[in-house]
Amino acid sequence: MLEVKLEEFLRVVREVFPNQNVEEGERQYDECLAHREIWDNLSNMEEGSVRTIVIPFLNKWKCRLPYKCASQLAEALGKVEPLLKPMRDFSIESADLLAPINVEGKTLRILELIKKNIRCYSRS
């Protein structure tokens, strides 16, 4: 199994993006994820949380989202929760991506579920 140490990863990121403050980006990311009340169950996502937490974070990362999309983004995040929920307890290092799991009454492999999530997010 390929193992990448965080320090090595950060070194490469700094080489690829020499004009970026990687530590500041990590701090912003950690600050955003500290709001466990919204990230642990996206079906609880509310427009207010999107306005005060999600959009400001994404815009710090140059996404340029208008605040008028907060309602739609909250709704889209809530809809994707059933697809993410089965993967919440997995570790990327140890997950068997070909293992079948039950998702909304259907049997899917984890890899299929990841692809489905990517397609779902890319349409949002």
N, C-alpha and C positions, 0 to 999 in steps of 0.2 A: 504494500500500500504506500502511495506517495504521501509523505509527511512534509509540511512546510511550516517552519517555525515563524511565529508572528514577527520576530525581529527581522528575519530574512525577507518576509513579505513587505514590511514597511521600508526596508532598504531599497527594494526594487521599485516600490511605489514612488519613493523620493527621487529615484533616478529617472523614472518615466515622466513624472510631473514635478520637475525641479522648482517651479515657481509657485507651488501650492503649499500651504501650511497643513501638512498631514495631521499633526497633533491637534490643531484647531478643529479639523474635520472629525477626528475621532471623538473629541470632547463634545461637539455638537450632536454626533450620533448617539453617544452614551446618554447625553441629556435628554434626547428625544425618547430613547428606549426606556428611560427611567419611569415613564408614564405607563406602568404595567397595567393600570386599569383599562386602558384602551387597547393595548397590543395583545394582551392575553386572550381576548375574545372580541374579534372585530365586529361581531353582530351587535355589540354594545356601542359601536362608534356613533357619535352624535355630531351634528353640524358644528356645534361649539368647539368640540375637541379638534375637529379638522381645521377650524379657523385659528385656534390658539396654539396648536401643537404641530399638526401635520403640515399644513401649508407653509408656515414660517420656516420649518426645518427644510422642506423641499426647496424653498426659494433661496435659502442660504447655500444650497447646493446647485443653484443656478437653473432651477426648473421653470421659473417664471410663471407660476400658476396664479390666475386671478382669484381673489377671494369669492367671487360670485360662483365658482365651481364647488364650493364647500359642501353644499347639499348633495350634489351628484356624486362627489367623491366619497362622502360618508355612506351613501347608499351602495356604491360599488364595493367599498371595503366590507360592508356588512354582508353583501351577497357572496363574497369569496370565502367567508369564514368556514362554511361547511367543507370546502375543499382543503383548507389549511388545517382544520382541527385534527384529522387523523395523523398529521405529521408533526404535531406539536411536541410529542415526547421522543421523537427520533433524534439521534445524533448523526450528523453528516459523516462522521468517522466510522460509525458502526451499522448504519442502516443498510439492510439488504434491499436494494432498489428493485429487485425482481420479485420480492415477496408480495403475495396478494393481501389486500386489506379491504375492509368494507367501508364504502363511502356512499352515504345516502341510499343504502339498500343495494348498491352495485358493488361488484368485486372488481377492483382495479389493482394493478401493480403500482408501487410507489413511483416508479419512473413515469408511468402514464399519468399519475396524479400531478407530478411536477410539470409535465408538458401541458396538462389541462390548465394549471394555474398560470403558466406563462402566457398561454393563449388568452385567458380571461383578463389578465392584467394588461396585455397589449391592446385589448379592445377598449379599455376604460378611457 
